[in-house]
Amino acid sequence: MKRTSLTTAVIAGIAGVAGISNMASAVYLNSDGLGQVLIYPYYTVNAGNNTLLTVVNTTAAGKAVKVRFLEAYDSREVLDFNLYLSPHDVWTAGVVPVAGGAGVFTNDNSCTVPTVPMGATNAYPFQTSAFDGGVTATDGGPTDVSRTLEGYVELIEMGTVTNATNNSLKAITHGANGVPANCAQVYGAWNGGYWVPTGTADIASPSGGLFGSGAVINVSQGTIAGYNADAIDQFYVAGTSFHTAPGSLTPSIASATSTTSYVFAPSPTSSIPTLVTTTYALGVDAVSSLFMADAVYNEYWTGAGTSAASEWVVTFPTKRFYVDPTIVTGPVIADPPFDVVFSSRNGGTSCAPIVINTYDREEKSPGGTINFSPVKVFGNALCYEAQVVTFNQGTGASKVLGSNLTSNINTGASNGWAQISFYGAASQTAHVLPATYTVGSTNVFRGLPATGFWVANLVNGNVGGVLSNYSSLFRHKLHRTCATTAGATCS
């Protein structure tokens, strides 16, 4: 990635801030769950699991949305398509096993281009051409369809749909029978029609207002664990849109034209967060700053009289733009905040060193291995774009999510909490989003851009003739730190 050139969309100035609701021309992570971009940290079809997804349009405007599924190793695209939501619409989909990999289906009538098949038995299979050498050069990871079994999802609003010239909004709006008036029209608009030249006809600026959820469901075990998607708002500078053809790799999460970010973060010497305003040369760095964390915290439940299992999903939603060999300029060293390029040289991984601390429920560290087992060549490290950390499970696929991209922590206790620190490990880049990425700022965010959750299953089996299994899911708690290059508080 070229770090020496400014994008044409660098913010000229920032409006005064009188509170989150009045922020202007800056990208931010919306804690209220509404945005222009949604990140779903994980999908899986391993171990009898399926993944359900929803997206809701809360506005009175039609929406053109890019839906993109990314595999977990190196975030290579496995499928994308365009979704057209009518005002106040909901779209639902399911990710299920298909021919050794995964695929997607819907039971929803909202327009998609191409058309997503209806029903699980007709699910459209995820593709391998972005990592098997068919379209994009291989990256050193697996090249077979099993690589699509787990990953994550990004939905990006491309613009609002209007009736300005071709009545596109009327075509995608559901009628009295719950079916859009004419999905064939928007399909034809991309098949030699009016969207082929530029994609701007009947498209106005994005307006946000999307929210979404995901759920991992296991029918045979009778469990379901749901989460809310991360919502990024003001992804675009006002007045811009990015409506591209189905199958286009843009827009991506790196396409932000709002290159100024707003983040609440304390300094290294204070626990009081301040609103940090930073302008970056590249939109991807502005988005990364929203997710930067020097530590993640959560709990674990295992054993203790019930067959309980706990797993953490840790996803780095922008990592590919710093480590993918087709994007970064260096053959070995990745762009900060990450360490090494994803490649066969590194065993089909891109490992970022971490530090682990675990505690039981009585504030003790009871003498577990305090590292991943079995011991890896790279030491304690997270090596993929989306991965699963297990607790007291040993080796092999994880018990709950069935992940094969796992690292296990033996805690020495059945229950408690843990901390994974991204800053302070033996990192080649010190795990910082450096001030050199900014425009006229000395702000430095510490750690890695991360998201994810803890999922737990409690399996009792048949109790009095009833299948008594339970599941729960809790998002990670993040600690953020920002310091200037001189060690002062960011502003």
NUDREN-634380 format. One record per residue (C-alpha): residue number from 0; x, y, z. Coordinates in steps of 0.001 Angstrom, whole numbers, plus 500000, padded with zeros to 6 digits. Layout:
REM NUDREN-634380
{NUM, {X, Y, Z}}
...
***
This chain:
REM NUDREN-634380
{0, {500000, 500000, 500000}}
{1, {501450, 503352, 499026}}
{2, {501692, 505536, 502090}}
{3, {503186, 508560, 500402}}
{4, {500176, 509835, 498442}}
{5, {497106, 511625, 499757}}
{6, {493669, 510591, 498600}}
{7, {491661, 513236, 496789}}
{8, {489083, 513155, 499558}}
{9, {491169, 514435, 502484}}
{10, {488897, 516535, 504655}}
{11, {489481, 520275, 504200}}
{12, {488200, 521178, 507658}}
{13, {486214, 519798, 510550}}
{14, {483027, 521338, 511862}}
{15, {482785, 522180, 515541}}
{16, {481725, 519304, 517722}}
{17, {478919, 519770, 520219}}
{18, {478384, 516079, 520932}}
{19, {478263, 512809, 519027}}
{20, {474937, 513614, 517384}}
{21, {476410, 516746, 515823}}
{22, {479611, 515294, 514435}}
{23, {480158, 516311, 510819}}
{24, {482442, 515002, 508085}}
{25, {484121, 512371, 510237}}
{26, {483814, 508604, 510358}}
{27, {482945, 507049, 513719}}
{28, {481852, 503769, 515290}}
{29, {478225, 504293, 516256}}
{30, {477529, 502712, 519654}}
{31, {473800, 503047, 518915}}
{32, {474147, 500479, 516129}}
{33, {473111, 502543, 513063}}
{34, {475435, 503313, 510192}}
{35, {476405, 503285, 506523}}
{36, {478675, 500247, 506967}}
{37, {477997, 497089, 508980}}
{38, {480638, 494572, 510063}}
{39, {479438, 491099, 511074}}
{40, {482496, 489672, 512894}}
{41, {481955, 485990, 512162}}
{42, {480107, 483368, 510193}}
{43, {480585, 479599, 510386}}
{44, {479067, 476415, 508987}}
{45, {481403, 474101, 510900}}
{46, {480298, 471473, 513424}}
{47, {476629, 471525, 512475}}
{48, {476358, 475314, 512726}}
{49, {474626, 477647, 510310}}
{50, {474787, 481448, 510406}}
{51, {471799, 483738, 509959}}
{52, {472154, 487385, 508922}}
{53, {469760, 490334, 508814}}
{54, {470023, 493944, 507717}}
{55, {467360, 496580, 508386}}
{56, {466805, 499863, 506566}}
{57, {465328, 502249, 509132}}
{58, {464945, 505121, 506664}}
{59, {462301, 506240, 504179}}
{60, {464876, 506029, 501353}}
{61, {465793, 503092, 499161}}
{62, {469295, 501705, 499616}}
{63, {471913, 500242, 497301}}
{64, {474146, 498018, 499467}}
{65, {477263, 495965, 498696}}
{66, {477170, 492594, 500480}}
{67, {480561, 490919, 500786}}
{68, {481534, 487611, 502390}}
{69, {485221, 487225, 503347}}
{70, {487038, 484051, 504385}}
{71, {488878, 483973, 507714}}
{72, {492497, 483353, 506687}}
{73, {493355, 486487, 504710}}
{74, {489950, 488114, 504044}}
{75, {489902, 487122, 500398}}
{76, {486442, 487651, 498939}}
{77, {484328, 484497, 498584}}
{78, {481158, 486170, 497302}}
{79, {479687, 489588, 496815}}
{80, {476567, 491007, 495239}}
{81, {474382, 494094, 495294}}
{82, {471333, 494324, 497552}}
{83, {468555, 496860, 496954}}
{84, {466465, 497650, 500017}}
{85, {463177, 499498, 499753}}
{86, {462244, 502035, 502459}}
{87, {461890, 500399, 505896}}
{88, {462904, 497048, 504405}}
{89, {464516, 494005, 506045}}
{90, {466693, 491475, 504217}}
{91, {467585, 488095, 505666}}
{92, {470013, 485387, 504584}}
{93, {471473, 482122, 505780}}
{94, {474986, 480725, 505406}}
{95, {474971, 476926, 505204}}
{96, {477299, 474070, 504172}}
{97, {477568, 473520, 500414}}
{98, {479757, 470855, 498756}}
{99, {482620, 470959, 501258}}
{100, {482435, 474710, 501716}}
{101, {479799, 477297, 502531}}
{102, {477106, 479098, 500568}}
{103, {474316, 481621, 500986}}
{104, {470568, 481569, 500438}}
{105, {467623, 483777, 501289}}
{106, {463912, 483426, 501932}}
{107, {463471, 487145, 501373}}
{108, {461994, 488978, 498397}}
{109, {464235, 492075, 498396}}
{110, {466043, 492612, 495089}}
{111, {469605, 491328, 494722}}
{112, {471867, 491418, 491676}}
{113, {472667, 488668, 490841}}
{114, {469654, 486900, 492317}}
{115, {470427, 485056, 495550}}
{116, {468694, 481642, 495469}}
{117, {465668, 480985, 497638}}
{118, {465866, 478137, 500162}}
{119, {468750, 476360, 501894}}
{120, {468795, 473457, 499434}}
{121, {469537, 475911, 496622}}
{122, {472235, 477911, 498421}}
{123, {474758, 479531, 496112}}
{124, {478270, 478200, 496868}}
{125, {481050, 480522, 497971}}
{126, {483822, 480820, 495409}}
{127, {487552, 480065, 495565}}
{128, {488817, 482139, 492628}}
{129, {490059, 484986, 494843}}
{130, {492548, 482673, 496592}}
{131, {493117, 479654, 494308}}
{132, {494861, 481638, 491561}}
{133, {491825, 481768, 489292}}
{134, {491353, 485556, 489485}}
{135, {493763, 486796, 492165}}
{136, {497275, 485516, 492842}}
{137, {497483, 482904, 495583}}
{138, {498578, 484107, 498999}}
{139, {500125, 480990, 500525}}
{140, {496966, 479871, 502288}}
{141, {494746, 476904, 501399}}
{142, {493286, 476911, 497888}}
{143, {490364, 474502, 498301}}
{144, {486721, 475261, 499093}}
{145, {487110, 474351, 502784}}
{146, {488690, 477784, 503213}}
{147, {485185, 479276, 502889}}
{148, {483764, 477414, 505925}}
{149, {484298, 480366, 508275}}
{150, {484852, 484069, 507916}}
{151, {483036, 487366, 508348}}
{152, {480793, 489769, 506433}}
{153, {480770, 493451, 505505}}
{154, {477766, 495410, 504189}}
{155, {478487, 498812, 502695}}
{156, {475873, 501324, 501629}}
{157, {476649, 502593, 498125}}
{158, {473906, 505198, 497833}}
{159, {470210, 505917, 498168}}
{160, {467924, 504855, 495339}}
{161, {465622, 507447, 493744}}
{162, {463104, 507694, 490910}}
{163, {464958, 510551, 489220}}
{164, {465165, 509113, 485702}}
{165, {464286, 505426, 485558}}
{166, {461952, 504931, 488545}}
{167, {464463, 502585, 490193}}
{168, {462957, 503112, 493644}}
{169, {459546, 502038, 492373}}
{170, {461124, 498897, 490939}}
{171, {462631, 497777, 494266}}
{172, {459688, 498793, 496491}}
{173, {457528, 495971, 497823}}
{174, {453896, 495934, 496785}}
{175, {450821, 494750, 498654}}
{176, {451872, 491137, 498067}}
{177, {455261, 491713, 499715}}
{178, {457162, 491353, 496433}}
{179, {459146, 494201, 494815}}
{180, {457493, 495682, 491768}}
{181, {460244, 494823, 489276}}
{182, {463570, 493306, 490374}}
{183, {464170, 492461, 486719}}
{184, {464551, 496183, 486026}}
{185, {467514, 496679, 488383}}
{186, {469024, 493406, 487160}}
{187, {468760, 494689, 483600}}
{188, {470233, 498038, 484627}}
{189, {473510, 496186, 485277}}
{190, {473081, 493860, 482273}}
{191, {473710, 496364, 479507}}
{192, {471286, 498901, 481007}}
{193, {471398, 502347, 482530}}
{194, {473817, 501538, 485406}}
{195, {476547, 500137, 483162}}
{196, {478137, 503478, 482137}}
{197, {478579, 505018, 485616}}
{198, {476116, 503553, 488131}}
{199, {474940, 507054, 489073}}
{200, {471466, 507125, 487512}}
{201, {468784, 507231, 490219}}
{202, {471488, 507136, 492910}}
{203, {471930, 509850, 495539}}
{204, {474328, 510121, 498486}}
{205, {474283, 507460, 501237}}
{206, {472245, 508448, 504276}}
{207, {473006, 505662, 506771}}
{208, {470368, 504284, 509114}}
{209, {471245, 500606, 508586}}
{210, {471502, 498086, 511397}}
{211, {472028, 494352, 511359}}
{212, {472476, 491189, 513354}}
{213, {474023, 487762, 513023}}
{214, {473276, 484480, 514777}}
{215, {475074, 481150, 514928}}
{216, {472451, 478408, 515157}}
{217, {472882, 474681, 515709}}
{218, {469600, 472872, 515151}}
{219, {470719, 469461, 516404}}
{220, {472016, 470922, 519671}}
{221, {469124, 473339, 520063}}
{222, {471376, 476392, 520501}}
{223, {471493, 479865, 519010}}
{224, {473812, 482778, 519821}}
{225, {473172, 486195, 518295}}
{226, {475109, 489443, 517996}}
{227, {474656, 492983, 516659}}
{228, {476782, 494087, 513721}}
{229, {479341, 496862, 514257}}
{230, {478010, 500070, 512686}}
{231, {480308, 502616, 511044}}
{232, {478653, 505953, 510308}}
{233, {479643, 508932, 508150}}
{234, {481818, 506613, 506087}}
{235, {481471, 509004, 503165}}
{236, {481984, 512725, 502864}}
{237, {478588, 514335, 502284}}
{238, {477640, 514477, 498626}}
{239, {479539, 511371, 497508}}
{240, {478306, 507915, 496496}}
{241, {480034, 504728, 495350}}
{242, {477542, 502588, 493403}}
{243, {479494, 499816, 491665}}
{244, {478632, 496746, 489641}}
{245, {477931, 493381, 491275}}
{246, {481200, 491518, 491672}}
{247, {483265, 494685, 492018}}
{248, {485780, 494657, 494864}}
{249, {484825, 498255, 495586}}
{250, {483551, 499784, 497686}}
{251, {485351, 497988, 500481}}
{252, {485917, 498969, 504091}}
{253, {488988, 500826, 502780}}
{254, {486851, 503066, 500540}}
{255, {485975, 505605, 503236}}
{256, {486039, 509137, 501841}}
{257, {485694, 510493, 505381}}
{258, {489374, 510364, 506248}}
{259, {488943, 512129, 509574}}
{260, {487944, 509903, 512491}}
{261, {486420, 510541, 515903}}
{262, {487448, 508136, 518673}}
{263, {487028, 508318, 522452}}
{264, {490304, 507191, 524006}}
{265, {492326, 507898, 527161}}
{266, {496033, 508613, 527246}}
{267, {498543, 506128, 528729}}
{268, {498516, 508099, 532000}}
{269, {494766, 508694, 532337}}
{270, {491628, 506591, 532585}}
{271, {489472, 509457, 531355}}
{272, {488731, 509214, 527615}}
{273, {488782, 512309, 525461}}
{274, {487401, 512866, 521977}}
{275, {490348, 512365, 519640}}
{276, {490102, 513904, 516167}}
{277, {492581, 512606, 513599}}
{278, {492806, 513134, 509847}}
{279, {494492, 510400, 507828}}
{280, {495878, 510292, 504318}}
{281, {493984, 507055, 503590}}
{282, {490433, 506133, 504473}}
{283, {491427, 502642, 505604}}
{284, {493566, 504108, 508393}}
{285, {490684, 506285, 509565}}
{286, {488493, 503176, 509763}}
{287, {491238, 501194, 511527}}
{288, {491501, 503913, 514168}}
{289, {487861, 503237, 515119}}
{290, {488683, 499637, 516056}}
{291, {492143, 500154, 517574}}
{292, {492463, 498475, 520972}}
{293, {495496, 497719, 523085}}
{294, {493572, 494989, 524956}}
{295, {490347, 492986, 524798}}
{296, {488603, 491532, 527845}}
{297, {485930, 488923, 528338}}
{298, {484916, 485928, 530440}}
{299, {485126, 482151, 530092}}
{300, {483040, 479285, 531483}}
{301, {484266, 475708, 531245}}
{302, {483503, 472444, 533048}}
{303, {482585, 472851, 536727}}
{304, {479799, 470259, 536829}}
{305, {478321, 470952, 533422}}
{306, {479640, 470400, 529929}}
{307, {480357, 474082, 529350}}
{308, {482614, 475402, 526611}}
{309, {483784, 478946, 525895}}
{310, {485320, 480438, 522779}}
{311, {486355, 483938, 521747}}
{312, {486110, 485178, 518179}}
{313, {488760, 487801, 517431}}
{314, {488414, 489523, 514054}}
{315, {490644, 492177, 512503}}
{316, {488283, 493817, 509973}}
{317, {490923, 495922, 508181}}
{318, {493921, 493607, 508467}}
{319, {494012, 492585, 504817}}
{320, {494923, 496108, 503763}}
{321, {498128, 495875, 505821}}
{322, {499185, 492237, 505210}}
{323, {497773, 490885, 501945}}
{324, {500656, 490367, 499476}}
{325, {498609, 491808, 496594}}
{326, {498040, 495064, 498512}}
{327, {501138, 495875, 500576}}
{328, {504417, 496862, 498950}}
{329, {506860, 494927, 501143}}
{330, {507484, 491205, 500464}}
{331, {507870, 490241, 504143}}
{332, {507155, 493027, 506634}}
{333, {503554, 494196, 506773}}
{334, {502404, 497769, 507117}}
{335, {501900, 498817, 510766}}
{336, {500088, 498073, 512971}}
{337, {500567, 494462, 511797}}
{338, {503774, 492465, 511682}}
{339, {504272, 490202, 508681}}
{340, {502748, 489698, 505262}}
{341, {500337, 486796, 504866}}
{342, {502306, 484275, 502801}}
{343, {503522, 480703, 502432}}
{344, {506840, 481965, 503808}}
{345, {504996, 482419, 507088}}
{346, {503165, 479106, 506860}}
{347, {500028, 480538, 505267}}
{348, {499561, 482931, 508183}}
{349, {500224, 486503, 509263}}
{350, {500959, 486300, 512972}}
{351, {500649, 489209, 515405}}
{352, {502248, 488612, 518832}}
{353, {500028, 489063, 521886}}
{354, {500209, 488818, 525688}}
{355, {497688, 486733, 527663}}
{356, {496561, 487159, 531274}}
{357, {493893, 484966, 532875}}
{358, {492110, 485109, 536226}}
{359, {489623, 482970, 538085}}
{360, {486538, 484390, 539776}}
{361, {488503, 485082, 542962}}
{362, {490998, 487391, 541246}}
{363, {493730, 484739, 541193}}
{364, {495877, 483555, 538309}}
{365, {495701, 479865, 539143}}
{366, {498731, 478608, 537261}}
{367, {497556, 477725, 533806}}
{368, {499965, 477732, 530911}}
{369, {499153, 481434, 530265}}
{370, {499869, 480832, 526621}}
{371, {498505, 479036, 523628}}
{372, {498778, 475287, 523459}}
{373, {500235, 473448, 521768}}
{374, {503193, 475823, 521714}}
{375, {503469, 477440, 518295}}
{376, {506549, 478469, 516370}}
{377, {505358, 482056, 516532}}
{378, {504699, 481957, 520293}}
{379, {501533, 483591, 521556}}
{380, {500095, 485167, 518428}}
{381, {496883, 485623, 516483}}
{382, {497614, 484639, 512912}}
{383, {494445, 485126, 510864}}
{384, {491922, 487823, 510003}}
{385, {489201, 486029, 511956}}
{386, {490030, 483289, 514467}}
{387, {488781, 481502, 517549}}
{388, {490511, 481386, 520940}}
{389, {489373, 478409, 523014}}
{390, {489630, 477833, 526761}}
{391, {490681, 474533, 528358}}
{392, {489869, 472581, 525191}}
{393, {493183, 471244, 523950}}
{394, {493807, 470685, 520247}}
{395, {491536, 470123, 517279}}
{396, {488439, 471897, 516029}}
{397, {486709, 474059, 518600}}
{398, {483732, 472563, 520426}}
{399, {481208, 475352, 519921}}
{400, {481964, 477001, 516577}}
{401, {483845, 474102, 515026}}
{402, {486648, 476427, 513968}}
{403, {489925, 475033, 512672}}
{404, {491664, 478407, 513080}}
{405, {492092, 478055, 516810}}
{406, {494474, 478696, 519664}}
{407, {493809, 477261, 523124}}
{408, {494449, 478784, 526547}}
{409, {494726, 476426, 529523}}
{410, {493662, 478709, 532350}}
{411, {494097, 476468, 535402}}
{412, {490538, 477403, 536446}}
{413, {487101, 476400, 535228}}
{414, {485656, 479914, 535155}}
{415, {486927, 483463, 535180}}
{416, {488056, 486170, 532808}}
{417, {490951, 486854, 530485}}
{418, {492816, 489673, 528847}}
{419, {494525, 489571, 525477}}
{420, {496906, 492490, 525031}}
{421, {497899, 493605, 521551}}
{422, {500391, 496259, 522642}}
{423, {503630, 495490, 524451}}
{424, {504252, 492091, 522856}}
{425, {507410, 491286, 520909}}
{426, {506107, 492946, 517762}}
{427, {508145, 494036, 514762}}
{428, {506002, 497156, 514455}}
{429, {505163, 497821, 518130}}
{430, {501483, 497489, 517142}}
{431, {500644, 501133, 516652}}
{432, {498729, 503089, 514033}}
{433, {501518, 505615, 513554}}
{434, {501406, 509370, 513202}}
{435, {503085, 509017, 509793}}
{436, {499723, 507875, 508421}}
{437, {498057, 511117, 509502}}
{438, {497788, 514549, 507918}}
{439, {499354, 517101, 510250}}
{440, {498809, 515115, 513472}}
{441, {501016, 513429, 516052}}
{442, {498282, 511071, 517330}}
{443, {499331, 507444, 517743}}
{444, {496768, 504730, 518558}}
{445, {498171, 501633, 520256}}
{446, {497245, 498002, 519603}}
{447, {495404, 496389, 516689}}
{448, {492037, 497073, 515008}}
{449, {489846, 494353, 516524}}
{450, {486282, 493271, 517126}}
{451, {484539, 490059, 518159}}
{452, {482734, 488264, 520943}}
{453, {482673, 485462, 523516}}
{454, {480272, 482581, 522879}}
{455, {479513, 479868, 525449}}
{456, {477546, 476630, 525304}}
{457, {476208, 474753, 528317}}
{458, {475239, 471252, 527239}}
{459, {473141, 469153, 529619}}
{460, {471697, 466776, 527030}}
{461, {468375, 465122, 527778}}
{462, {466964, 466307, 531102}}
{463, {463529, 464883, 531880}}
{464, {462798, 464285, 528231}}
{465, {463832, 467814, 527217}}
{466, {466973, 468782, 525316}}
{467, {468514, 471144, 527890}}
{468, {471253, 472940, 526041}}
{469, {471900, 476668, 526311}}
{470, {474042, 479218, 524528}}
{471, {475010, 482828, 525122}}
{472, {477091, 485467, 523367}}
{473, {478720, 488656, 524668}}
{474, {480684, 491241, 522701}}
{475, {484288, 491924, 523730}}
{476, {485194, 494845, 525965}}
{477, {487982, 496955, 524467}}
{478, {490602, 499187, 526024}}
{479, {491876, 501999, 523828}}
{480, {494957, 504187, 524235}}
{481, {496102, 507186, 522227}}
{482, {499294, 509144, 522844}}
{483, {501093, 511712, 520732}}
{484, {504565, 510929, 519475}}
{485, {505855, 512991, 522404}}
{486, {503799, 510934, 524875}}
{487, {501196, 513629, 525535}}
{488, {497413, 513267, 525532}}
{489, {495846, 513087, 522064}}
{490, {493348, 515713, 521031}}
***
